[in-house]
Amino acid sequence: AESVCSVKNRDDLVEINDSRTELLIWERSLPMALRDWLDQIDDTALPYIRVFVAPEDLRPALEPLLDDCGMPKGKMRDLLINDMGDLVSAFAHITDEERVDVRLERIDHNACWKFHRDTVEIRLVTTYRGSTTEWVLPEDAERAVAEQKSFDGSFESLSDHDVAIFKGKTAGPNSGIVHRSPPIDGTGETRLLLCLNKQTVVSPAPWVRDETISA
């Protein structure tokens, strides 16, 4: 098996649990209407939110946060939340965890522009708007990390809306695909990135559904 694999269905994401696989890419497309809607939303209404949540609680946890940042309600926002819900459920299944650390991030600067390996066991990313994550084939990885901005070797980019699961450094010896966020400083671009992780010391407190019903 190759260390980098691609799959055609969400259910196949579980193949990341093969010890030989370092990066799994689900090649998919989302409705053009969703892309167009996200592209026309004002940058300031794009969210920067983080919740540690059970898959079935994702929608009630997200709705008020999306309201607060001004993301318009409606069919397209529902589509976005539903897609996130599917990915959170898949990630919880893959990792055998009850809750997932969910980050939906507005990025308008050079976040994580250095070639690096994640200091995690496993991480899922997908880009809903803007440039996508770039990664380096294993044979070029050490040179990319050493040379950084001067690296002139080839690197790959995820296609729009592809879902990638990266293994990180803590998954085992020699683990982790070298990758980076695309440098966008000075371009005026604003990205919207979904990042899913297992619980860590920096995860927020678990989101708990408010069961109180006012009399």
Disulfide bonds with the S-S distance in Angstrom:
none
